Amino acid sequence: MLLADFNRVRPDYVVKRNNWIPKKVGMVAWRAYMERLPTRVALQRRGITIHNLECILCREYCETSDHLLVSSGFAQIVWLLVFQWCKTDPIIAFSLRDILDAHQKFGGSDKKKKAFHVVCLVTLWSIWNLRNDLMFVGKTKSIANVVEEIKVKSFIWVKHRAKEVNMSWDQWRVFDVF
């Protein structure tokens, strides 16, 4: 009712918030879903002259949030390895929404689903940061390094932000959680 009072419409999809990660990580996911990350295509839509719209990771397709974070060859391999680590079947993701909703189909307790949601959000965050490092610093990382970074960051954030979670790195490393 309050939205209607201000001539606002209810969004058709809301990116689920997760308090086990910093807000900035969740904001990247939300901005990516809304195509508000400054990808090359998004910048061009905003009137900024971009001479090359190619994805910096694959150089094959235009750089949109969906492509960069889900569809690029680099991202697909990262997602495959992340899903293997989390002991779940890989999903065929056509869009960010498929990734953002993956935790709902994940088996296990609510805490385990929430931990997997953290992993998905941190994966988006890590791929976005890799893109920025490559674009602005010329620094690249191997797929193995990106996946390891995802494991470490997600462990630290879950360990220190989740209430009543007593988990070791060894448990997290093999995703033997909750």
C-alpha positions as CSV (number, residue, x, y, z in Angstrom):
1,M,0.0,0.0,0.0
2,L,2.8,2.4,0.8
3,L,4.4,1.8,-2.6
4,A,1.2,2.7,-4.3
5,D,0.9,5.9,-2.4
6,F,4.2,7.1,-4.0
7,N,3.3,5.8,-7.5
8,R,5.8,2.9,-7.1
9,V,5.2,-0.6,-8.3
10,R,6.2,-3.7,-6.5
11,P,9.2,-5.3,-8.1
12,D,8.7,-8.6,-9.8
13,Y,11.8,-10.1,-8.1
14,V,13.7,-9.1,-5.0
15,V,17.3,-10.2,-4.4
16,K,17.4,-12.0,-1.1
17,R,19.5,-10.3,1.6
18,N,21.9,-12.4,3.6
19,N,23.3,-10.9,6.9
20,W,26.2,-13.3,6.9
21,I,28.0,-11.2,4.3
22,P,28.9,-7.5,4.2
23,K,26.2,-5.3,2.6
24,K,28.5,-4.3,-0.2
25,V,28.6,-8.0,-1.4
26,G,24.8,-8.1,-1.5
27,M,24.7,-4.8,-3.3
28,V,26.9,-6.2,-6.1
29,A,24.4,-9.0,-6.6
30,W,21.4,-6.6,-6.5
31,R,23.1,-4.1,-8.9
32,A,24.1,-7.0,-11.2
33,Y,20.5,-8.3,-11.3
34,M,19.2,-4.8,-12.1
35,E,22.0,-4.4,-14.7
36,R,23.3,-1.5,-12.8
37,L,26.9,-2.6,-12.5
38,P,29.1,-0.5,-14.7
39,T,29.7,-3.2,-17.3
40,R,30.7,-2.0,-20.8
41,V,27.1,-2.4,-22.1
42,A,25.6,-0.7,-19.1
43,L,28.0,2.3,-19.4
44,Q,27.1,2.6,-23.1
45,R,23.4,2.6,-22.2
46,R,24.2,5.5,-19.8
47,G,25.6,7.5,-22.7
48,I,29.3,6.9,-22.1
49,T,31.3,6.2,-25.3
50,I,32.7,2.7,-25.1
51,H,34.7,1.6,-28.1
52,N,34.8,-2.1,-27.3
53,L,31.8,-3.8,-25.7
54,E,33.6,-7.2,-25.5
55,C,33.7,-9.1,-22.2
56,I,37.2,-8.6,-20.8
57,L,37.2,-12.2,-19.6
58,C,36.3,-14.0,-22.8
59,R,36.5,-11.4,-25.6
60,E,33.7,-13.2,-27.4
61,Y,30.4,-11.5,-26.3
62,C,29.2,-8.1,-25.1
63,E,29.9,-7.5,-21.4
64,T,26.6,-7.5,-19.5
65,S,26.2,-8.5,-15.9
66,D,24.5,-11.8,-16.9
67,H,27.3,-12.7,-19.4
68,L,30.2,-11.7,-17.2
69,L,29.0,-13.3,-14.0
70,V,27.1,-16.3,-15.3
71,S,27.6,-17.1,-19.0
72,S,31.2,-16.3,-19.8
73,G,33.4,-19.4,-20.1
74,F,35.5,-18.3,-17.1
75,A,32.4,-17.8,-15.0
76,Q,30.9,-21.2,-16.0
77,I,34.0,-23.0,-14.9
78,V,34.1,-21.1,-11.6
79,W,30.5,-22.0,-11.0
80,L,31.1,-25.7,-11.9
81,L,33.9,-25.9,-9.4
82,V,32.0,-24.0,-6.7
83,F,29.0,-26.4,-7.1
84,Q,31.4,-29.4,-6.9
85,W,32.9,-28.0,-3.8
86,C,29.5,-27.5,-2.2
87,K,28.5,-31.1,-3.2
88,T,25.6,-30.1,-5.3
89,D,24.7,-30.8,-8.9
90,P,25.6,-27.9,-11.2
91,I,22.6,-25.9,-12.5
92,I,22.1,-24.7,-16.0
93,A,22.0,-21.0,-15.4
94,F,20.8,-18.7,-18.1
95,S,20.7,-15.6,-15.9
96,L,21.7,-14.1,-12.6
97,R,18.3,-15.0,-11.2
98,D,19.0,-18.7,-11.7
99,I,22.2,-18.2,-9.6
100,L,20.5,-16.0,-7.0
101,D,17.7,-18.6,-6.5
102,A,20.0,-21.7,-6.5
103,H,20.1,-21.8,-2.6
104,Q,16.4,-22.5,-2.5
105,K,16.9,-25.8,-4.3
106,F,20.0,-26.7,-2.2
107,G,19.5,-29.7,0.1
108,G,20.0,-29.5,3.8
109,S,19.1,-27.4,6.8
110,D,18.2,-23.7,6.5
111,K,21.6,-22.8,7.8
112,K,23.3,-24.9,5.1
113,K,21.1,-23.2,2.5
114,K,22.0,-19.8,3.9
115,A,25.7,-20.8,3.8
116,F,25.3,-21.9,0.1
117,H,23.6,-18.6,-0.6
118,V,26.7,-16.8,0.9
119,V,28.9,-18.9,-1.4
120,C,26.8,-17.8,-4.4
121,L,27.0,-14.1,-3.5
122,V,30.7,-14.3,-2.8
123,T,31.2,-16.0,-6.1
124,L,29.5,-13.1,-7.9
125,W,31.5,-10.6,-5.8
126,S,34.8,-12.4,-6.7
127,I,34.2,-12.6,-10.4
128,W,33.2,-8.9,-10.4
129,N,36.4,-8.0,-8.5
130,L,38.5,-10.1,-10.9
131,R,37.0,-8.2,-13.8
132,N,37.9,-4.9,-12.2
133,D,41.4,-6.0,-11.3
134,L,41.9,-7.1,-14.9
135,M,40.4,-3.9,-16.4
136,F,42.0,-1.3,-14.1
137,V,45.2,-2.9,-12.9
138,G,45.9,-5.5,-15.6
139,K,46.1,-8.1,-12.9
140,T,44.6,-11.6,-13.5
141,K,44.0,-14.7,-11.5
142,S,43.7,-18.3,-12.4
143,I,40.3,-20.0,-12.0
144,A,41.9,-22.0,-9.1
145,N,42.9,-18.8,-7.3
146,V,39.4,-17.3,-7.7
147,V,37.7,-20.5,-6.3
148,E,40.2,-20.5,-3.4
149,E,39.4,-16.8,-2.7
150,I,35.7,-17.7,-2.7
151,K,36.2,-20.4,-0.2
152,V,38.4,-18.2,2.1
153,K,36.2,-15.1,2.0
154,S,33.0,-17.0,2.5
155,F,34.5,-18.9,5.4
156,I,35.6,-15.8,7.1
157,W,32.3,-14.0,6.7
158,V,30.2,-17.0,7.8
159,K,32.5,-17.7,10.7
160,H,32.4,-14.2,12.0
161,R,28.9,-13.1,11.1
162,A,26.7,-16.2,11.7
163,K,25.5,-16.5,15.3
164,E,26.2,-19.7,17.1
165,V,28.2,-21.2,14.3
166,N,31.2,-23.3,15.4
167,M,32.9,-24.4,12.3
168,S,36.5,-25.1,11.4
169,W,38.4,-24.3,8.2
170,D,38.8,-28.0,7.6
171,Q,35.0,-28.5,7.7
172,W,34.4,-25.5,5.4
173,R,37.1,-26.5,3.0
174,V,35.1,-29.7,2.2
175,F,31.8,-27.9,2.7
176,D,30.9,-30.2,5.6
177,V,28.7,-27.6,7.4
178,F,25.6,-27.6,9.6
